[in-house]
């Protein structure tokens, strides 16, 4: 477990549901011993695994301890507050948030949106100089979102050259604060984004990144309620309020801000990693009649829906709250402040690991290990988390997946084990549903009921679908056990023709399925202790496999184990009585 990486898995909490794989747009998950671990070198930190982990096993690194330590060591620690704070903390006034942050120990609070304004001004100049219709590049991709930059540089590498060589708003802001207040100033980002932790890990200008989620807990731990503060005159953003760079957290907001500074380029906005892939895939840049700027955001709807925000309000309301705040700001920063702009270059450094190309035979061999011998076996059910069986096979070859993740394979394995266990029982075993139709039985059961039934078994092993009520008088005990108010177990000696059977019927699934063990007590050669011994031996031999399958599927294998244990208990009690 790598606690240094921004996202990690708490193994004891992971429930092996593979939901994180299904939701990860780049499949940056490796399953190790049944636990889904984040592959840091492949992860783009979009946070989908964190949001969608129903077991809450995916955790985000808490940078609050680091922030507290910096406050003890440094004179000036400034909070770079993301503009989406207005939709995250709508119950507090901005001045109250500032006062509360200063109470935590921050020397000052500044809007990250200031950096966004510097970026907007810079991009406007870039488009004017390079975005002409007859010269310059045709496609410009925004670099404001670190998750998007990571995604394109790793997974859509042919479009990486079109990412604008422009710092993110946070990096631009951090550089501006250090330029204004001194290089010994510490900048700690507070916002809705996990990927900002990647920026903090990559650029020395950013010391730490605290999530809104962690900030709430920090307030609670310190007993701070922002609404209790009466703001003072100095509870304002330093060195001044941002302009409409505050629009950046909503889709289309960056475009609106850039246009305030003059933008002659056609623009569009796309939010969501899967939507970005669809928008760029197969885009022939030569087909663009004029330059195009695409604002790209990893989170659907923008940063207001970041992975570490409190999701109690609708996106529409969050959008409106942000717009109302940003519209009150000046359209642009004053020229005097723009003249003091920091260095705007640099995007998130990303080293894409080499991709291994697997041969068709390697993929086919991997598929065969999970019982897929032809294309018709490739059901593409996505239960493993991968969209196709071939993608799953490639993940196995990359050591990111285990064959036990394949539900169809494990179901078949469970059925084989269940059938094998039933067949190994010396007595007769039969399982029937609520309609008294046989689900499964062993050969010994058919043999006990006579040659005609045995012939039926030989024609159709297991006798699935046969009517138990027509085969044996003791079928009524199955009806009694299956009924909602019936007993869980029935033990009876019944006469069938010239034979006397000891019948033990037990509930497998109430109102649905029951199992039965039948023994011919008139057969002197049958020794109950031998049956018990052999049943125990079968369980001991197969227990580890059964437990694994039962944990993963919970149905057939667990059912088989219950049947065998009931057999042993039934025979053991009977022997004790005798």
Number of C-alpha atoms within 10 A of each C-alpha: 11 13 13 11 15 22 25 22 21 16 17 8 12 19 18 18 19 22 18 26 27 20 18 23 18 17 20 20 24 21 20 13 12 18 20 27 25 26 18 16 12 18 21 27 28 27 26 19 29 24 18 17 19 14 14 15 21 24 17 23 18 20 18 18 12 14 22 14 10 19 18 11 10 12 13 19 24 25 29 29 24 25 28 32 22 22 23 23 16 13 11 16 15 19 20 21 23 25 24 21 23 17 15 15 16 23 17 21 24 26 26 28 28 31 30 30 31 30 31 28 23 19 24 20 17 15 21 14 11 15 24 15 12 11 11 13 16 21 22 22 21 24 26 25 25 28 27 27 26 27 25 25 20 22 17 14 13 10 17 16 13 17 20 20 18 22 27 26 25 29 32 26 31 30 23 21 24 18 16 13 13 12 11 13 21 29 31 27 30 24 27 27 28 25 25 26 25 21 23 19 17 14 15 14 24 24 22 25 31 28 24 25 18 20 17 14 13 17 16 11 9 10 9 17 14 22 15 11 17 11 18 11 7 11 19 19 18 17 14 13 16 25 25 28 33 30 27 32 27 25 23 21 20 27 23 19 25 27 19 20 17 16 22 15 22 13 18 13 19 23 21 18 23 14 15 20 16 12 13 15 11 8 11 8 15 9 8 11 10 17 22 20 23 22 23 26 31 28 25 18 21 24 25 31 24 26 25 21 22 16 14 7 10 9 17 9 11 20 22 13 18 23 20 12 17 23 13 11 16 14 20 21 22 10 9 8 10 14 10 12 20 21 16 21 14 15 21 23 14 16 11 15 9 7 9 9 8 12 10 10 9 13 19 17 16 22 23 14 12 22 18 18 14 10 11 8 14 15 11 15 14 17 18 24 23 22 14 15 25 18 16 25 26 21 21 19 17 14 12 20 24 19 18 18 21 20 17 19 16 21 19 14 20 26 17 14 19 21 18 15 21 27 18 17 21 20 21 22 27 24 26 26 21 18 15 22 19 22 19 20 24 24 23 21 23 24 15 18 18 11 11 11 17 19 13 14 21 12 10 11 15 23 23 15 14 18 16 22 16 10 14 11 12 21 18 13 22 28 22 21 26 29 18 12 10 16 15 17 20 17 16 13 15 15 13 14 7 7 15 16 20 19 22 23 32 28 25 23 15 17 17 17 24 29 29 27 26 24 23 21 17 12 11 7 8 14 10 18 13 11 18 22 11 16 22 18 13 17 17 11 11 15 14 11 15 25 15 16 22 19 14 21 15 15 14 21 28 20 18 24 20 15 26 21 14 20 25 19 13 20 19 16 10 13 12 7 7 6
